[in-house]
Amino acid sequence: MEWSPGEWVRTSRQYLSDVRSEMRKVTWPTQREYVGGTIGVVVILALMTLVLGIVDYVLAQGIRLIVP
């Protein structure tokens, strides 16, 4: 199937129209919701960093006991 320039333009316009239609259906979070979500992510990352740091320290001390 060959594509003519007019066909490409038509399908591109249809695609953009469909995208616009779908974006109107999206339920966007409120500022309070996304700030709360961001704070939650930062807290979880901080806790994971702390736990991994402790595990790394303990393993490093264990290696130092094994390998003088």
FIMI-444976 format. One record per atom (N, C-alpha, C, O): residue number from 1; residue in three letters; x, y, z. Coordinates in pm, 1 decimal. Layout:
// FIMI-444976
<node i="NUM" aa="Ala" x="X" y="Y" z="Z"/>
...
END
This chain:
// FIMI-444976
<node i="1" aa="Met" x="84.2" y="-117.4" z="0.0"/>
<node i="1" aa="Met" x="0.0" y="0.0" z="0.0"/>
<node i="1" aa="Met" x="88.7" y="123.8" z="0.0"/>
<node i="1" aa="Met" x="175.3" y="138.9" z="86.2"/>
<node i="2" aa="Glu" x="67.3" y="210.3" z="-95.0"/>
<node i="2" aa="Glu" x="147.0" y="332.5" z="-102.5"/>
<node i="2" aa="Glu" x="79.0" y="444.5" z="-26.0"/>
<node i="2" aa="Glu" x="-43.5" y="456.3" z="-24.9"/>
<node i="3" aa="Trp" x="161.3" y="526.4" z="37.7"/>
<node i="3" aa="Trp" x="110.9" y="640.2" z="113.3"/>
<node i="3" aa="Trp" x="132.7" y="766.3" z="32.1"/>
<node i="3" aa="Trp" x="244.1" y="796.5" z="-10.6"/>
<node i="4" aa="Ser" x="27.0" y="837.4" z="12.2"/>
<node i="4" aa="Ser" x="40.1" y="966.7" z="-54.6"/>
<node i="4" aa="Ser" x="56.7" y="1073.4" z="52.3"/>
<node i="4" aa="Ser" x="17.6" y="1051.3" z="166.9"/>
<node i="5" aa="Pro" x="113.9" y="1188.9" z="18.0"/>
<node i="5" aa="Pro" x="128.9" y="1295.8" z="117.5"/>
<node i="5" aa="Pro" x="-4.2" y="1335.0" z="180.7"/>
<node i="5" aa="Pro" x="-9.2" y="1364.4" z="300.2"/>
<node i="6" aa="Gly" x="-111.2" y="1336.0" z="103.0"/>
<node i="6" aa="Gly" x="-242.7" y="1370.4" z="157.9"/>
<node i="6" aa="Gly" x="-290.3" y="1269.0" z="259.6"/>
<node i="6" aa="Gly" x="-351.8" y="1305.8" z="359.7"/>
<node i="7" aa="Glu" x="-262.9" y="1142.0" z="235.5"/>
<node i="7" aa="Glu" x="-302.5" y="1035.1" z="328.0"/>
<node i="7" aa="Glu" x="-225.5" y="1047.4" z="458.6"/>
<node i="7" aa="Glu" x="-282.0" y="1028.3" z="566.3"/>
<node i="8" aa="Trp" x="-98.9" y="1078.7" z="449.8"/>
<node i="8" aa="Trp" x="-14.9" y="1095.2" z="569.5"/>
<node i="8" aa="Trp" x="-66.4" y="1209.9" z="655.1"/>
<node i="8" aa="Trp" x="-74.6" y="1198.4" z="777.4"/>
<node i="9" aa="Val" x="-100.6" y="1319.3" z="591.0"/>
<node i="9" aa="Val" x="-153.0" y="1435.5" z="664.4"/>
<node i="9" aa="Val" x="-286.1" y="1399.4" z="729.7"/>
<node i="9" aa="Val" x="-309.0" y="1433.4" z="845.8"/>
<node i="10" aa="Arg" x="-373.4" y="1331.5" z="657.3"/>
<node i="10" aa="Arg" x="-504.3" y="1294.3" z="710.4"/>
<node i="10" aa="Arg" x="-490.6" y="1202.5" z="831.4"/>
<node i="10" aa="Arg" x="-556.3" y="1224.4" z="933.2"/>
<node i="11" aa="Thr" x="-406.2" y="1100.2" z="821.3"/>
<node i="11" aa="Thr" x="-390.3" y="1007.2" z="933.5"/>
<node i="11" aa="Thr" x="-322.3" y="1074.7" z="1051.9"/>
<node i="11" aa="Thr" x="-353.3" y="1043.1" z="1166.8"/>
<node i="12" aa="Ser" x="-231.0" y="1166.2" z="1026.1"/>
<node i="12" aa="Ser" x="-165.8" y="1240.6" z="1135.2"/>
<node i="12" aa="Ser" x="-266.6" y="1326.6" z="1208.3"/>
<node i="12" aa="Ser" x="-266.8" y="1331.8" z="1331.3"/>
<node i="13" aa="Arg" x="-352.1" y="1394.2" z="1133.6"/>
<node i="13" aa="Arg" x="-455.7" y="1477.2" z="1196.8"/>
<node i="13" aa="Arg" x="-552.2" y="1392.5" z="1278.4"/>
<node i="13" aa="Arg" x="-592.9" y="1431.8" z="1387.7"/>
<node i="14" aa="Gln" x="-588.5" y="1276.8" z="1225.5"/>
<node i="14" aa="Gln" x="-679.6" y="1187.7" z="1297.6"/>
<node i="14" aa="Gln" x="-613.9" y="1139.4" z="1426.9"/>
<node i="14" aa="Gln" x="-678.1" y="1134.6" z="1531.8"/>
<node i="15" aa="Tyr" x="-486.7" y="1103.8" z="1418.8"/>
<node i="15" aa="Tyr" x="-413.9" y="1057.6" z="1536.9"/>
<node i="15" aa="Tyr" x="-412.2" y="1167.0" z="1644.0"/>
<node i="15" aa="Tyr" x="-442.8" y="1140.5" z="1760.2"/>
<node i="16" aa="Leu" x="-376.5" y="1289.9" z="1604.9"/>
<node i="16" aa="Leu" x="-371.2" y="1400.6" z="1700.8"/>
<node i="16" aa="Leu" x="-509.5" y="1430.1" z="1758.6"/>
<node i="16" aa="Leu" x="-521.5" y="1464.5" z="1876.2"/>
<node i="17" aa="Ser" x="-612.5" y="1417.0" z="1677.3"/>
<node i="17" aa="Ser" x="-749.2" y="1436.1" z="1725.9"/>
<node i="17" aa="Ser" x="-783.8" y="1330.0" z="1830.0"/>
<node i="17" aa="Ser" x="-844.4" y="1360.8" z="1932.6"/>
<node i="18" aa="Asp" x="-745.5" y="1205.7" z="1803.6"/>
<node i="18" aa="Asp" x="-770.4" y="1097.0" z="1898.7"/>
<node i="18" aa="Asp" x="-694.4" y="1118.3" z="2029.1"/>
<node i="18" aa="Asp" x="-747.8" y="1093.2" z="2137.1"/>
<node i="19" aa="Val" x="-570.6" y="1164.2" z="2019.0"/>
<node i="19" aa="Val" x="-490.7" y="1190.4" z="2138.9"/>
<node i="19" aa="Val" x="-556.9" y="1299.8" z="2221.5"/>
<node i="19" aa="Val" x="-569.5" y="1286.5" z="2343.2"/>
<node i="20" aa="Arg" x="-598.8" y="1406.6" z="2157.2"/>
<node i="20" aa="Arg" x="-664.5" y="1517.2" z="2227.4"/>
<node i="20" aa="Arg" x="-791.1" y="1467.7" z="2297.3"/>
<node i="20" aa="Arg" x="-818.0" y="1505.3" z="2411.4"/>
<node i="21" aa="Ser" x="-868.5" y="1383.9" z="2229.2"/>
<node i="21" aa="Ser" x="-991.4" y="1330.5" z="2286.1"/>
<node i="21" aa="Ser" x="-961.6" y="1246.0" z="2410.0"/>
<node i="21" aa="Ser" x="-1030.8" y="1257.3" z="2511.3"/>
<node i="22" aa="Glu" x="-860.4" y="1162.6" z="2402.0"/>
<node i="22" aa="Glu" x="-824.8" y="1077.3" z="2516.6"/>
<node i="22" aa="Glu" x="-770.2" y="1160.1" z="2632.7"/>
<node i="22" aa="Glu" x="-798.0" y="1129.1" z="2748.5"/>
<node i="23" aa="Met" x="-693.5" y="1264.0" z="2603.7"/>
<node i="23" aa="Met" x="-637.6" y="1347.1" z="2710.4"/>
<node i="23" aa="Met" x="-747.8" y="1420.6" z="2787.1"/>
<node i="23" aa="Met" x="-731.4" y="1451.2" z="2905.2"/>
<node i="24" aa="Arg" x="-858.5" y="1448.5" z="2721.1"/>
<node i="24" aa="Arg" x="-971.4" y="1514.0" z="2789.3"/>
<node i="24" aa="Arg" x="-1037.9" y="1418.5" z="2889.0"/>
<node i="24" aa="Arg" x="-1103.9" y="1463.5" z="2982.7"/>
<node i="25" aa="Lys" x="-1021.3" y="1288.0" z="2869.9"/>
<node i="25" aa="Lys" x="-1082.9" y="1189.0" z="2958.0"/>
<node i="25" aa="Lys" x="-999.3" y="1161.5" z="3082.9"/>
<node i="25" aa="Lys" x="-1047.7" y="1098.6" z="3177.0"/>
<node i="26" aa="Val" x="-875.1" y="1207.9" z="3084.3"/>
<node i="26" aa="Val" x="-783.7" y="1180.3" z="3195.1"/>
<node i="26" aa="Val" x="-830.3" y="1254.1" z="3319.7"/>
<node i="26" aa="Val" x="-866.7" y="1371.5" z="3313.5"/>
<node i="27" aa="Thr" x="-829.0" y="1185.3" z="3431.7"/>
<node i="27" aa="Thr" x="-858.2" y="1248.6" z="3559.8"/>
<node i="27" aa="Thr" x="-725.3" y="1287.2" z="3622.8"/>
<node i="27" aa="Thr" x="-651.3" y="1201.5" z="3671.0"/>
<node i="28" aa="Trp" x="-696.1" y="1414.6" z="3622.3"/>
<node i="28" aa="Trp" x="-568.3" y="1462.7" z="3673.5"/>
<node i="28" aa="Trp" x="-575.2" y="1476.9" z="3824.3"/>
<node i="28" aa="Trp" x="-679.3" y="1515.8" z="3877.2"/>
<node i="29" aa="Pro" x="-466.0" y="1446.2" z="3895.7"/>
<node i="29" aa="Pro" x="-467.3" y="1459.1" z="4041.8"/>
<node i="29" aa="Pro" x="-470.0" y="1606.2" z="4084.0"/>
<node i="29" aa="Pro" x="-425.5" y="1694.9" z="4011.2"/>
<node i="30" aa="Thr" x="-523.1" y="1628.5" z="4202.2"/>
<node i="30" aa="Thr" x="-522.3" y="1763.9" z="4257.0"/>
<node i="30" aa="Thr" x="-381.5" y="1793.6" z="4308.1"/>
<node i="30" aa="Thr" x="-298.7" y="1703.4" z="4320.9"/>
<node i="31" aa="Gln" x="-355.5" y="1920.8" z="4337.0"/>
<node i="31" aa="Gln" x="-224.0" y="1958.3" z="4387.9"/>
<node i="31" aa="Gln" x="-195.3" y="1885.1" z="4518.4"/>
<node i="31" aa="Gln" x="-83.6" y="1838.8" z="4541.1"/>
<node i="32" aa="Arg" x="-296.2" y="1874.9" z="4603.9"/>
<node i="32" aa="Arg" x="-278.9" y="1806.4" z="4732.2"/>
<node i="32" aa="Arg" x="-239.8" y="1660.3" z="4711.0"/>
<node i="32" aa="Arg" x="-155.3" y="1607.5" z="4783.3"/>
<node i="33" aa="Glu" x="-300.8" y="1594.9" z="4612.1"/>
<node i="33" aa="Glu" x="-270.8" y="1453.7" z="4584.8"/>
<node i="33" aa="Glu" x="-129.1" y="1435.8" z="4532.8"/>
<node i="33" aa="Glu" x="-58.1" y="1345.9" z="4577.8"/>
<node i="34" aa="Tyr" x="-86.5" y="1519.7" z="4439.1"/>
<node i="34" aa="Tyr" x="47.9" y="1495.9" z="4386.4"/>
<node i="34" aa="Tyr" x="156.9" y="1542.5" z="4481.0"/>
<node i="34" aa="Tyr" x="267.3" y="1488.0" z="4478.1"/>
<node i="35" aa="Val" x="129.5" y="1642.2" z="4565.4"/>
<node i="35" aa="Val" x="228.6" y="1679.8" z="4667.3"/>
<node i="35" aa="Val" x="241.6" y="1567.2" z="4769.4"/>
<node i="35" aa="Val" x="352.3" y="1532.8" z="4810.7"/>
<node i="36" aa="Gly" x="127.7" y="1509.6" z="4810.3"/>
<node i="36" aa="Gly" x="130.1" y="1396.6" z="4903.7"/>
<node i="36" aa="Gly" x="203.7" y="1277.0" z="4845.4"/>
<node i="36" aa="Gly" x="280.7" y="1210.6" z="4914.8"/>
<node i="37" aa="Gly" x="179.7" y="1249.9" z="4718.0"/>
<node i="37" aa="Gly" x="249.5" y="1139.0" z="4652.2"/>
<node i="37" aa="Gly" x="398.9" y="1163.2" z="4643.5"/>
<node i="37" aa="Gly" x="478.5" y="1071.4" z="4663.4"/>
<node i="38" aa="Thr" x="437.1" y="1286.6" z="4613.6"/>
<node i="38" aa="Thr" x="579.4" y="1320.2" z="4605.0"/>
<node i="38" aa="Thr" x="646.7" y="1305.6" z="4740.5"/>
<node i="38" aa="Thr" x="757.1" y="1252.0" z="4750.0"/>
<node i="39" aa="Ile" x="580.6" y="1352.9" z="4845.1"/>
<node i="39" aa="Ile" x="637.3" y="1339.3" z="4980.4"/>
<node i="39" aa="Ile" x="650.5" y="1191.1" z="5015.7"/>
<node i="39" aa="Ile" x="750.6" y="1150.1" z="5074.5"/>
<node i="40" aa="Gly" x="551.2" y="1111.5" z="4980.6"/>
<node i="40" aa="Gly" x="557.7" y="967.8" z="5007.3"/>
<node i="40" aa="Gly" x="675.6" y="902.4" z="4937.8"/>
<node i="40" aa="Gly" x="744.9" y="819.8" z="4997.2"/>
<node i="41" aa="Val" x="698.8" y="938.3" z="4813.5"/>
<node i="41" aa="Val" x="811.3" y="881.6" z="4738.8"/>
<node i="41" aa="Val" x="944.4" y="922.7" z="4802.8"/>
<node i="41" aa="Val" x="1034.6" y="840.1" z="4816.2"/>
<node i="42" aa="Val" x="956.5" y="1048.4" z="4841.7"/>
<node i="42" aa="Val" x="1081.1" y="1095.9" z="4902.8"/>
<node i="42" aa="Val" x="1106.4" y="1023.0" z="5034.9"/>
<node i="42" aa="Val" x="1219.7" y="984.4" z="5063.4"/>
<node i="43" aa="Val" x="1002.1" y="1004.0" z="5115.4"/>
<node i="43" aa="Val" x="1017.5" y="934.1" z="5244.3"/>
<node i="43" aa="Val" x="1060.8" y="788.9" z="5220.7"/>
<node i="43" aa="Val" x="1151.9" y="740.1" z="5287.5"/>
<node i="44" aa="Ile" x="997.1" y="721.0" z="5127.8"/>
<node i="44" aa="Ile" x="1031.9" y="581.5" z="5098.2"/>
<node i="44" aa="Ile" x="1175.8" y="572.3" z="5047.9"/>
<node i="44" aa="Ile" x="1249.7" y="482.4" z="5088.2"/>
<node i="45" aa="Leu" x="1216.1" y="664.5" z="4960.0"/>
<node i="45" aa="Leu" x="1354.4" y="663.7" z="4910.1"/>
<node i="45" aa="Leu" x="1453.9" y="687.6" z="5023.3"/>
<node i="45" aa="Leu" x="1559.8" y="625.0" z="5027.3"/>
<node i="46" aa="Ala" x="1420.3" y="777.9" z="5115.1"/>
<node i="46" aa="Ala" x="1509.5" y="804.1" z="5228.7"/>
<node i="46" aa="Ala" x="1523.7" y="678.9" z="5315.0"/>
<node i="46" aa="Ala" x="1634.2" y="645.2" z="5357.5"/>
<node i="47" aa="Leu" x="1413.0" y="609.9" z="5341.0"/>
<node i="47" aa="Leu" x="1418.7" y="488.0" z="5421.9"/>
<node i="47" aa="Leu" x="1498.6" y="378.0" z="5350.9"/>
<node i="47" aa="Leu" x="1577.7" y="307.9" z="5413.9"/>
<node i="48" aa="Met" x="1477.8" y="363.6" z="5221.8"/>
<node i="48" aa="Met" x="1552.8" y="262.4" z="5146.2"/>
<node i="48" aa="Met" x="1701.9" y="294.7" z="5146.1"/>
<node i="48" aa="Met" x="1785.6" y="205.3" z="5158.0"/>
<node i="49" aa="Thr" x="1734.5" y="423.4" z="5132.5"/>
<node i="49" aa="Thr" x="1874.5" y="464.6" z="5134.8"/>
<node i="49" aa="Thr" x="1937.3" y="432.1" z="5269.7"/>
<node i="49" aa="Thr" x="2049.7" y="382.3" z="5275.7"/>
<node i="50" aa="Leu" x="1865.2" y="460.2" z="5377.5"/>
<node i="50" aa="Leu" x="1914.8" y="430.8" z="5512.0"/>
<node i="50" aa="Leu" x="1936.3" y="280.6" z="5531.0"/>
<node i="50" aa="Leu" x="2040.8" y="238.5" z="5580.6"/>
<node i="51" aa="Val" x="1838.7" y="200.9" z="5492.3"/>
<node i="51" aa="Val" x="1849.9" y="54.6" z="5508.6"/>
<node i="51" aa="Val" x="1966.0" y="0.7" z="5426.3"/>
<node i="51" aa="Val" x="2045.9" y="-78.2" z="5476.7"/>
<node i="52" aa="Leu" x="1976.6" y="42.3" z="5300.0"/>
<node i="52" aa="Leu" x="2086.4" y="-6.8" z="5215.7"/>
<node i="52" aa="Leu" x="2222.4" y="40.6" z="5267.3"/>
<node i="52" aa="Leu" x="2321.4" y="-31.8" z="5256.6"/>
<node i="53" aa="Gly" x="2227.6" y="160.8" z="5322.6"/>
<node i="53" aa="Gly" x="2352.2" y="209.3" z="5381.6"/>
<node i="53" aa="Gly" x="2394.7" y="124.8" z="5500.9"/>
<node i="53" aa="Gly" x="2512.3" y="92.2" z="5517.0"/>
<node i="54" aa="Ile" x="2297.3" y="90.0" z="5584.0"/>
<node i="54" aa="Ile" x="2327.2" y="5.8" z="5701.0"/>
<node i="54" aa="Ile" x="2372.4" y="-133.3" z="5655.8"/>
<node i="54" aa="Ile" x="2470.0" y="-186.6" z="5708.7"/>
<node i="55" aa="Val" x="2302.9" y="-191.7" z="5559.3"/>
<node i="55" aa="Val" x="2341.0" y="-323.6" z="5507.6"/>
<node i="55" aa="Val" x="2481.8" y="-317.7" z="5448.3"/>
<node i="55" aa="Val" x="2562.8" y="-407.4" z="5471.6"/>
<node i="56" aa="Asp" x="2510.6" y="-213.8" z="5372.9"/>
<node i="56" aa="Asp" x="2643.8" y="-198.7" z="5313.8"/>
<node i="56" aa="Asp" x="2751.2" y="-188.2" z="5422.0"/>
<node i="56" aa="Asp" x="2856.8" y="-250.3" z="5410.7"/>
<node i="57" aa="Tyr" x="2724.7" y="-110.1" z="5526.5"/>
<node i="57" aa="Tyr" x="2821.0" y="-94.9" z="5635.4"/>
<node i="57" aa="Tyr" x="2845.7" y="-228.6" z="5706.1"/>
<node i="57" aa="Tyr" x="2959.9" y="-265.5" z="5733.2"/>
<node i="58" aa="Val" x="2737.4" y="-300.0" z="5735.4"/>
<node i="58" aa="Val" x="2750.3" y="-428.9" z="5805.1"/>
<node i="58" aa="Val" x="2829.2" y="-527.8" z="5717.9"/>
<node i="58" aa="Val" x="2917.7" y="-597.0" z="5768.2"/>
<node i="59" aa="Leu" x="2798.3" y="-534.7" z="5590.0"/>
<node i="59" aa="Leu" x="2870.7" y="-626.1" z="5502.1"/>
<node i="59" aa="Leu" x="3017.9" y="-586.0" z="5489.3"/>
<node i="59" aa="Leu" x="3105.2" y="-672.7" z="5484.8"/>
<node i="60" aa="Ala" x="3045.7" y="-456.9" z="5483.5"/>
<node i="60" aa="Ala" x="3185.1" y="-411.1" z="5474.6"/>
<node i="60" aa="Ala" x="3261.8" y="-450.6" z="5600.5"/>
<node i="60" aa="Ala" x="3377.0" y="-493.1" z="5592.0"/>
<node i="61" aa="Gln" x="3199.0" y="-437.0" z="5716.9"/>
<node i="61" aa="Gln" x="3264.8" y="-476.6" z="5841.9"/>
<node i="61" aa="Gln" x="3287.7" y="-627.0" z="5844.7"/>
<node i="61" aa="Gln" x="3391.0" y="-673.2" z="5893.4"/>
<node i="62" aa="Gly" x="3192.6" y="-703.7" z="5792.9"/>
<node i="62" aa="Gly" x="3208.0" y="-848.5" z="5786.6"/>
<node i="62" aa="Gly" x="3323.2" y="-887.8" z="5695.6"/>
<node i="62" aa="Gly" x="3399.4" y="-978.9" z="5728.2"/>
<node i="63" aa="Ile" x="3336.9" y="-821.2" z="5583.2"/>
<node i="63" aa="Ile" x="3449.0" y="-849.2" z="5490.4"/>
<node i="63" aa="Ile" x="3580.6" y="-813.8" z="5556.1"/>
<node i="63" aa="Ile" x="3679.1" y="-885.5" z="5538.5"/>
<node i="64" aa="Arg" x="3585.0" y="-703.9" z="5632.3"/>
<node i="64" aa="Arg" x="3709.4" y="-665.0" z="5699.8"/>
<node i="64" aa="Arg" x="3751.8" y="-769.2" z="5804.0"/>
<node i="64" aa="Arg" x="3871.1" y="-787.5" z="5828.1"/>
<node i="65" aa="Leu" x="3654.4" y="-837.5" z="5865.8"/>
<node i="65" aa="Leu" x="3688.9" y="-941.9" z="5962.3"/>
<node i="65" aa="Leu" x="3743.1" y="-1064.8" z="5890.9"/>
<node i="65" aa="Leu" x="3832.4" y="-1132.6" z="5941.7"/>
<node i="66" aa="Ile" x="3688.7" y="-1093.5" z="5772.2"/>
<node i="66" aa="Ile" x="3731.0" y="-1212.3" z="5698.0"/>
<node i="66" aa="Ile" x="3864.3" y="-1189.4" z="5627.1"/>
<node i="66" aa="Ile" x="3953.4" y="-1274.2" z="5630.8"/>
<node i="67" aa="Val" x="3876.7" y="-1071.0" z="5561.1"/>
<node i="67" aa="Val" x="3996.4" y="-1040.5" z="5483.6"/>
<node i="67" aa="Val" x="4072.2" y="-929.6" z="5557.6"/>
<node i="67" aa="Val" x="4030.7" y="-813.7" z="5555.2"/>
<node i="68" aa="Pro" x="4181.8" y="-965.1" z="5622.3"/>
<node i="68" aa="Pro" x="4254.4" y="-862.6" z="5700.3"/>
<node i="68" aa="Pro" x="4322.6" y="-758.6" z="5614.8"/>
<node i="68" aa="Pro" x="4386.6" y="-667.6" z="5667.5"/>
END
